[in-house]
Amino acid sequence: MPRLYENDLDGAELAEIAAALGCSKPRVKQIEKRALQKLRKALEARGIDAETVARYLADCDARSPADWSEDI
């Protein structure tokens, strides 16, 4: 299954998040993995695949935030 996003946490960000949550870096990765699994399951239940989400997010990145309200 394709990833919903390409920005994996790098070591510094992972350490910062772990420190903020008061847990280990492996635990942060476990939480991230579980959250992505839940998101994928919810999207699939609605008939939305990860590639569609990736294209939509890329389109949003290309537009200014002021234009996002058109999607609501």
Secondary structure, DSSP 8 states (H G I E B T S, - for coil): ---S-S----HHHHHHHHHHHTS-HHHHHHHHHHHHHHHHHHHHHTT--HHHHHHHHHHHHHS-GGGGGGG-
